[in-house]
């Protein structure tokens, strides 16, 4: 298990960002786990503009495989009085593999105050709950999970997750790393969960500027709306341990089965 803070501490500065080595225990097939790529990209964006307002949205394209040494660079697209748009790219010897547009926005005075967000449907794990961790040679080895199967549908996951090593991480970097930790929901329709899949894109919106939870636990939910012709579209949700909605997302996934 390699903490993300160790990857960042060992990174070498380059123009516009840094160069980092992706350890094998963060691999997802022949590429790097998408949540780690997103976390590194966000870190580069915040290095570029240290006084950014809170992160509100990320639009991510998983373009190609990333492994080994990667360059992580950030570019300011626009910064106004209230919002900043920062692009971040990850490239390896194989070329551009990842691109994100992060939207940071300061709170605004507003007459609108509405909250109809759903609460988390289940409570966080109790201290003696049975948790599981993935194999050490796969990205899942960096997480603890507590599964919940009762009441979930045939194309749905509902699972508590936390990073095993999270001390020192910015809360939003932690959330980017953990928000993509579920398998694609449509994968439950395939005979083997080891069937080849590839995330194509990820749009995530944060409904709170300062996310926080207890004991590192975040409740992750994913449900596929439609899956056919090798493509699935799914909706995703993140709650904290208090049951508060933290983020809503959508993702497109290619399924090679």
N, C-alpha and C positions, 0 to 999 in steps of 0.2 A: 504494500500500500504506500503510495506516494502522496503526501498532502499537497494540495494546490499551492499553499504558501511556499513549499520547498521548490516547486517548479518556477514560481515567480522570483524567489530569492536567487536562483541559479541563472536566471535569464540575463542575457547580455544586451546592453542598450544598442540600438541602431537608429538611424534617422527616422523619426516618426513613430517609434515604438521599440520593440525588443525582439530578440531571437531566443527561442526556448526549445528545450528537448522534451518531447512527449514520451514518458516512460511506457513500457509495454503493458503495465497494469492499468493504463487508461485507454487501451485499445478496444475498439468495437468492430470486430471483423478486421478488414484491411484498412480501416481508417481510425481516427481518433473519436472518442465518444463526443457527440454533438454538444452536450452540456458543458464539457470542459472547453471546447472551442469557443463557445459563447462566453464563458467566464473569462477566458484570456482576452477575447476581443473587448469585453466591457472594461477590463482592467486597463487595456491600452487606451481606450477612449477617455477614461478618467485621468490617466497620466497626461494626455494631451491637453486637457482643460481641467485643471485641479479644482476650480471653483464652480463646477457645474451644479445646477439645481437637481432635484430628485429625478431619477429615471422613471419614465412613465410608459415607455413602449419600446419594443425591439422587433424589427422585421429582419428575418434571417433566411439566407439561402445557403443550403448545403450543396456546394457546387461539385466537389470532387474529393477523392481520398486525401487524407492528411496523416502523415506518420513521420516519426523521427524528428529531425530538426525542422522547425517551422518559424517563419517570420510573421510577426504580428504587428500591423501598422494601423494607425488611425489618422483620419483626415477630417477637418472641420468642413461641413457642407454649408452650414449657416448658423449664425448665432444672433438672435434678436434680444429684445429686452426681457422676454419671458421664457423663450424656448431656444434650445440648441439641438441641432441635428449633427450627429457625428457618425461617419462611416468607418468601419473597422474591417480589415481583411486579414485572413490567414493564408499563407502560401508555403509550399514546400518545393522540393526539387521537381515534383510533378506539375507545378503551376498553382494557380489560384484554386483554393479548395473551399473557402468560406467567405461570405460577405454579410455584414450586418449593418443596419442603420438603426442607431439608438436615438431616441427622442427624450430629451430631458426638459422638464417644465416646472417652473416655480409656481407655487399656489397663487391663485388669483382671487381677489374679492369678488364674490358672486352671490346673487339672490337665490340661486338654485341650490337646494339641499335635498337630495333624494337618495334613499338607500333601501332597495328591495332585494339586495343580494342574498342568495341562499346561504344558510349556515352549514358548517361541516356536518355531514350526516352521521358520523361516528366519533367517539371520543378517542383521544390519543392513547397509546399503549400505557398500561400500568407498569410500575417499576419491575415487576417480575414476569412481564409478558414474554412470550416466546418470539424472539427476533431472529432473522436470518441474514447472512452476508454472502455475497457471491464469491466465486473463486478468485484467488489472488492474481491470476494472470489475465483477468478480464476487468473491465471498468466497474462492474457491479461489486467488486471486492472493496471498493472505496466507500460503500454505503451500508447502512443497516436498514432493514425493512421489517415492517409488521403488516402482514397481508390481511385483507378482509375479503372473503368470498361470498358471504351470505347476502343474498339479494342483488348481486351484480348480474348483469345480463351477459349474453353470449359474446358480445363485442365490447366489453367494458372492464376496466381495471379500477380498483379503489385500494390504495396502499399508502400507509405511512412510511415516510423515508427520511433519512438524515445522513449527512456526511459524517464519516467516522472521524475525520480530522477537519475541523472548521474554525478553530481558534485563530484569530488574526485576520480572517477574511472579512471584507466589506459585506454587509448583509445582502446587497444586490448581486454581488459576485457569487455569493453562496447560493442564492436563489436561481441564478442562471445555470449554475452547475447542477442543481438538483431538479430543476423543472422538467428536464427531458429524460428522467431516469426510468420511466415506465416503458415496457415494451409497447409497440404499436398495438392498439386495441384489436384491430382486425386480425392480428396474428393468432388470436384465440380460435379463429376459424380454420387454421391450418393444423395438420396432424402433428407437426413438430414445431415447438417454439424456437428451434434453431434454424428455421427456414430463412433464407437470405432476405433481408429487408434494407431499405435505404430511405432515411428521412430526406425530403426534398426541400421543405421550407418550414418555417415556424414563426408565427406571429403571436406575440405575448404582450398583454397590457396589464400594468400594475395599477391596482385601484387604491393603493395606499403609498404615501411617499416614504414611510419609515417602517418597513416590515420587521416584525419580531415574532419569536415563538418561544416555546419552553423546551429545554433539553434537546434542541436541534430538530425537533420533529415537525415535518410538513406533510399534510395530507394531499396526495396526488390522485387525480381522477382523469381518466381518459375514456372516451366513448366514440366509436366509429359511427358516423352517420351513413356512410355508403362505402362499399368496397367492391370493385369489379374491374376487369381488364388490367389487373396488376396495380391498381391505384386505389388508395383509401384516403378519405378526408375524415379527420377526427377533431373533436372538441376536447379541451383540457382545462382543468381547474386546479388551483392551489389554495388551500386553507392553512391557517396556523393552528397551534394547539388549543387556542381559545375558541376555535370554530369560526374565526373571522375570514371572510374572503380576502385573498391577497392578490391573486392574478387569474386572468382568463386568457385562453389561448386557442389557436387552431393550428393544425399541422397536416401537411400532405405527405404521404408515405408511399413508396414503391415497394411492392411485395412480389418477389420472384418465386412464386409457388402457385 
